[in-house]
Amino acid sequence: MSNHPRRFFAWLLALTLLVPLLAACGGAGEPAAPAATTEAPAAAATEAPAAEATEEPAAEATEATEEPAAEATEPAAEEPAAGDKTIILGYNQFPDTLFTLASQSSMTSQVVQFFQPGCVTLLDYEFQPVCFDELPSLDNGGLVSETVTINPADISDENPVLINGEVITSGAELGTEPLELPQLTARWTLKDGIAWQDGTPMTAEDFAFTYQLQTSPDVPVATTFTADRTVAIEAVDEKTIQWQGIPGFVDPTYVTNFVIDNSSYNVLPKHVFESVAPGDMVNQDFATLPVAYGPFQIAEYLPQESITFERNPEYWRASEGLPKVDSVIIKFLSDEDQVLAQLESGDIDIGGTIGLTLNSADTLDEWQEAGTHDVQYVPATVWEHIDMAIERGDGQPSFFDDVRVRQAMAYGINRQQIVDEVLGGRTVVMNAFQPEDYWAFPADGELNEYAYDPEQATALLAEAGWTPGADGILEKEGRRFSIQFFTTEGNRTREQVAQIIQAQLQEIGIEMELNFVPATEVLFKNGEDGILQGRRYDMAMYAWIAGVEPSANLYLCSQVPTAENNWAGQNPPAYCNEEYDAVTNQVYNLLEREDRTPLLIESMKIFNRDIPTLPLYQRVQIAAFRTGVTGVEINPSTYVDFSFPEELDITLE
Amino acid sequence: MTTFLIRRLGQMFTVLFVSSIVIYGILLAVPGGPLDQLLQVSDPRQRPSQADIERHKRLLGLDKPVYLQYVTWVAGDDWMGAVPFWAQYEGDRKGLIRGDWGESWKVQRGKDVLAVIGQNLPDTLLLMGISTVLSLAIAVPLGIYSAVRQYSVLDYAVTAFSFFGISMPVFWLGLMMISVSLAFREQGWFYLPPGDITAPRDYKLPGLGTVDAKSTFDRILHLIMPVTVLTLLNLAQWSRFMRASMLEVLRQDFIRTARAKGVRERVVVLKHALRNALIPLITIISLTLPGLFAGAILTETVFNYKALGFTYITALGQKDWPLVMAFLVIQAMLIVIANLLADLLYATVDPRIRLV
């Protein structure tokens, strides 16, 4: 027995040391994660010439509509140079899934754009067709608005209608009089030559199928807003897609309804997915390695690490020599420091907008001066603002129920100084809920710019009854002007801005206590005890995302969070003005830009006068890329950095 | 021995059961949840309605009462149809006792959490294994040497180095290495890639020529910096450990006796002293076992080495509870196993310790 324990000990010790080592070496053998590589499903290279012939007319039409991105690059005429041109992008997030209907990550759209590009682009706050020759409108007959007569007794779950923004599924409370409601029908015609990477042509059936998936109860789509307001998306013929809304749904963004509630605007292949139960889709191989129809197809996907794309021979513009590079690799990096370090070392060629912030601006500017990199700073759709609680939800008296006090805040806070000092002057001050380059914006001089004017602020406050007390802080009827300011914790920019505002308001006699709180758990918490939703604040700074559609609806009376609407609603200042509601509601009931523009301008003017919230500035999107890279043009209103990934190119020294 | 093992196994299961409840309870107490992010949307078209939220909860299994959520996690819900009052909660989950650990909510939506962990495991074991073995291989001789030659120049040097290593924040050391490496690059000297597990594209290094992407050599180049950081950290602590333990043994009577008998110094140190000083070392080695699996959160983040440490911290941040829970349960298992292993080893190294 005396020998036995020793051997046992030696064996165990060796095991403890060796097992991890062996396991580790085993890992070394097969590089990285065992994620399968795509087998390009029988890419029929011989079919390509046939497709080319029919593509000519379609290609011309695309070029005409794609001007914004094409500017930056040379015309894509010649064949790409032989060799292996690879371009590497770096972001500091990774997609949660490539199955777009289930994704909740903004990285998914960025990545999917390379192999299943959105069928529309959103450049310059407009929609442009990608998979279609043109977008439907009343003028070209693609959109039809009919008035239908509905008998309230016929309204049911299967036949809902939309009245005053509410989906109604029962006519019980609507009386017996027939209702006259507008009903929209829109049609899109698919461009010739679009095919999936396995050679199967894309048809209208794919769109109808994507709609069926979208409305399946087992697919975890984020919302069913448009689905609830849609009768169906159907294939009229092989190339024609038709969407029909429920009676009463006048949708100003009808042009995107070829797919609904899908922020990537991409389509899924029926022939690949149809045999699978919708509930099983998310975790299937073909959902993690989807079939392409865009310029690239997936060669390798290492979740959380990187995705490698190679040229898709079936791409409908392949005959034009597109895409310009042979492969694109998107790397998902751990943090901004890595994005910077890898840009510097040349491990990545482009640092995308999800990853670079103004914290890196000084370094990036140095590189730009040295000529190694180019940098783009684009004031984009995310806008910071300060909500002022006009009526608090917890019954406390408000400081901002008087419009003069809110205007005084606008005069007393030097927003230009904030932009200059905190944001390096790289963005612009806003005076309405939309940026100045939006499709509707008041003419110069029509908006009050509220240039910094502390005397004007003091005068307005005095008019409203606020006069300096013994310690210099304003008082009114024995109440001190001492307010609670909230914003999210851990955001350096916001903390700096808050401190500047605190100092500036101190100068006009307002005492402000800063509260930096957790975002989702406190500031944006739902329900009565949330800071914003429960209206338990005096001032709160956070951001909204503007889009192609205006944000005017944020300030409607119906959006005020109250006990009646279960503290939902997006109007935490509790601004409620009949004049504003009357104008703004019309904006959302009209289809054509020319009708909507004057009304929207009117609602911006009312907003600017009443200042329910003080707009600060547009956040900046930053992209940096090494000299020699072309085709990068960050656009303020797009949801992806590269609306035209096929235009990306690189020339190395 | 057998009774000991049986009793210990029983204890292990109890510990694991209790820790699974604690893990579940703690995550339940975290404010917010996986649907928070969905609600931060201003566009009414993309903001989920109450009905949407109910649908998401049902798909995630969060519509059940809390105690049933725990039961589902552990034992599944495919049998619930047979139980009165629970029939409505029947689903297709099998529960972790039958190998179904659930699907990731966020990090890799819809993917089996064990698959997510498995996919990152080889890289984790490689990084942690190499740095652990390296640390031990250097720390043990270094500790022995500085104990035997106490107050020598080398002992002082090792001590000073240890304090440096212990007090150095990992992320700072990592960032410094990266910037020094990039400064070398600027000079046109040899440098190391600042991050990643392997490079996706061939690259040139001064003095080495072109390095093939994803080759073994590429992998080694990418491992140098993170392994160095981790090794320095462990090395500093473990050599102190070894030194203290050796010093204590070397002062004991039987060592003096051995020396007095005329046993060679080498044998005294390596046979008589070392074996008796091994107990703390065993503790260290056993407790590295869960560490091998856990990865190194900061080092992985600084060097963009996406292994389990990074996955875990991301899952925590995104409130991907199934992934976090799987991670913690596996971690708890490994700790329990490592402890048992340590006890067995103690008994073999030191005959005075009996397993009863």
Interface residues (C-beta under 8 A of the other chain):
Chain A: P5 R6 F8 F9 L12 L13 T16 L17 P20 L21 A23 A24 C25 G26 G27 A28 E30 P31 A32 A33 P34 A35 T86 I88 D96 T97 F99 A102 S103 Q104 P217 D218 P220 A222 T223 T224 F225 T226 T253 D261 S263 V282 N283 A287 T288 P303 Q304 E305 S306 T308 I329 K331 F332 L333 S334 D335 D337 Q338 A341 Q342 E344 S345 G346 D347 P518 A519 T520 E521 F524 K525 N526 W544 I545 G547 E549 S551 N553 L554 N566 A568 Q570
Chain B: P31 G32 D36 Q37 L38 L39 Q40 V41 S42 D43 P44 R45 Q46 R47 P48 S49 Q50 A51 D52 R55 H56 L59 E103 K106 V107 Q108 R109 G110 K111 D112 V116 G118 Q119 N120 L121 P122 D123 L125 L126 L127 M128 G129 I130 T132 V133 L136 L175 I178 S179 L182 R185 Y191 P193 P194 G195 D196 I197 T198 A199 P200 R201 Y203 K214 T216 R219 I285 S286 T288 L289 L292 E300 T301 V302 F303 N304 K306 F310 T311 T314 L341 L344 L345 A347 T348 V349 P351
